[in-house]
């Protein structure tokens, strides 16, 4: 009998942070193959990048220094 989503989620929570990220990438890859073509994904990313650059240039959003981003990521991975 297949496992339930709750069972799989509990098991995934026991993985190391690195394995959790690998699993997330695998699941995204599996779902993207079924949802959109690579061209559609590329187009969506191009639009997202353009939107973010426009927000930065207009001053609507401010950048975060790389060192701050690294500290935040490392802090989350250590939990």
Secondary structure by P-SEA (a helix, b strand, c coil): ccccaaaaaaaaaaccaaaaaaaaaaaaaaaaaacccaaaaaaaaaaaaaaaaaaaaacccccccaaaaaaaaaaaaac
